[in-house]
Amino acid sequence: MKIGEKLLKHLSKKYAPLDRIAFSFERYDGVMKTDEDGNPILLFLGQATATGDIRGHRFTRVLRKSAEGGILKDHWDYKGKV
């Protein structure tokens, strides 16, 4: 599974630091976790169960910054089904 442009735009925003955010995107339910800067770094996308867990796909973000704060690497890796 590949992340589309619309979802990437949604994931490029800043959110509350060190938080778990549940959202709906088109026909999918999603949960993302953010780092200390408020960038989403972990994404679960699929269908939510009654307990709030997501059955679907897991993605992790590779976000490398230089000492000056510039971004060296920024991409999402597909980690499989959950």
N, C-alpha and C positions, 0 to 999 in steps of 0.2 A: 504494500500500500504506500502511496506517495501523498505527501501533504501538498494541497493545492495553493494557489496564489491567495484566494480569499482567506483561507485559514492562516496562512503565513502572515497576512496583514493583521489579523486578530492577535496572533502570537507575538508580534513585534512591539506591542504596547508595553508600557510599564504598569505593574500592579503592586499591591501591598507586599512588602518584603516578607520572606519566609512564611508564605501563606498557601493554603490549599483552596483553589477556586473551581467550583462546579459551574458548567455552562452548557448551553445547547447550541449546536451549530448545524444548520440545515436539518438533516434527518438523524444526526448523531448526538449522543450525550457525551460530554467530555469533562475531564478533571485535569487541572494543571497545578503543578507545584512551582513556586518561585524561589529564587535565590535571595541572598541578602541585599541585592540591588533592586529587586523587584522584577527581574527578567524571568519569564517562564523557562524552566529547564527540564521538566518532566511532563509528559502528556500521555494521558490515557484517553482513547477515543473509541466509541462503540455504543453499546446499549447499556443503560443503567439497570441494575438489579433492584430488588425491593430494599436491600440493605444499603444501597448507594454505591456499591462497587461497580466498576465498569468491566463488561465483557466485550473484548474487541482487540484493539491494537495498542502497543506501547511504543513511544518515541522518546528519545533523549536528545538534548541539545548540547552541541559542542560549541562553547563560547570561550574563546581565548582572547585575553586582552594584553596589550603591551604595558610596560611600566608607566608610560605616559597616559594610559587610559584608552588608547586607540584599539579598535577591534582587529585582531589578526585572523581569527577563524570564527565563523558563525554559520552552522548548518545543523540540520536535524537528522538523526540516525534512526532507522526503523529497527526495533529490538524484538519484534515478534508478537505473537498473540498472547493475550492474558485472559 
